[in-house]
């Protein structure tokens, strides 16, 4: 796998890091409000975590293919402004150091790049951790099922098992639906996404109880 795929932004000047935005939610919220019209911190944080989840999925793809993980932390993932999208934030790595590992590498990846950010978003933006994790899971599942066509590494991600909803990865992808609302419906001009549990009245209470975690 070509690790140059992570140099999305060709060295553009960063406006912050993932860690700094998770610690100072005002910066994140102001950017989301300016470009998306989002008015609440939880919604801004969830839209950010959707974008960050795709970035993390790229790391999981490298891990699946090469058993390598990036050695940096969320404080070393830089945020830059791109173009051509409603909220054109992109991520770039501040260095290109990777380490070879075994199955334990996936836990290193989570400890460095995922769990601290999920916790900070829960604390500072009041975004329930379960929403952040499910934001990531949708991309993970798609990648394992459709891109690398090997779902074995999902067993190394027990924190995300609940989102399979007792289905095989392939069935969960074919019948994809969320357990929690990602708050996309709070973005001006948009409605519930096709996978929103709030579209199904019988799931509303389950979704609400999960989001309270």
Secondary structure, DSSP 8 states (H G I E B T S, - for coil): --GGGG-TTTT---SEEHHHHHH-HHHHHHHHHHHH---SHHHHHHHHHHHHHHHHHHHHHHHHHH-EEE---GGGEEEEE-SSSTT-EEEEES---EEE--TTHHHHHIIIIIHHHHHHHHHHS---HHHHHHHHHHHHHHIIIIIS---GGGGG-GGGGGGGTTS-HHHHHHT---SS--SGGGSTT----TT-GGGSGGGHHHHHHHHT-
